[in-house]
């Protein structure tokens, strides 16, 4: 029998702090910290490469909206299409960070809807959205797409680590039941010990950032070849593919699939990352 006292009991407050009537949640705060870290890391890289400040300034506007829109659409389309694509209520909730009242009206308590933020963001969709946003950015700035992708890739580990820590604070994307001594009991979910999948990913992404920063110092000439971008994709989504074996499925329909949705969506990114690394080596 499992000794529940041996495990880490996890049930933090969703709110980090309040500013008057506004609650700042841990998840949103970790997203913000991740973006701020990414901002200063990439700004330093641009400075090292003597890229003009005016070309850097719009970058994170593109990144913010690209990741947010892509992550939101990715979750709604790949994980919950039956909830978001089958009614006007679902489509509105997909686009706006609100929850409409059960009667479907816009009146009633709190005018019939509640501002809850975006409950459901998918990293695969966020990655695709980021790539599209960066393509639009380079069309405007005329910078090399490979230079921009490599710079963002070097900073990605720090941002991804913060986002997964936000998932941990939300007790979401939980792991399967286990008896390992570092198991977490997510009280908001149930009372059994589970793999802390979010923490595994956060640690892996922090290590990725350390590797990328070290390599860019040793091999700055590779920036602009696409090698760092390829390495980043291959590392993240290969790890993501295997870590899925420790996670609970997010939606019921995944139980009938040979691989879960996270693994299926990881394969194209692994192939793309491998291609970019091979291409960079040849060039």
Protein Blocks (a to p, Z undefined) as FASTA:
>chain_A
ZZfklpccddddfbfbdehjbccdfklmmmmmmmmmmmmmmmmmmmmnopafklmmmmmm
mmmmmmmmmmmmmmmmmmmmmlmmmcfklmmmmmpccdddfklpagdjehhpacebjahi
afklmmmmmmmmmmmmmmmnopafklmmmmmmmmmmmmmmmmmmmmmmnopaiacddfbf
kbccdfklmmcdcddfklmmmmmmmmmmmmmmmmmmmmmmlgonlmmmmmmmmmmmmmmm
mmmmmpccfbfklmmpmbdfklmmmmmmmmmmmmmmmmmmmZZ
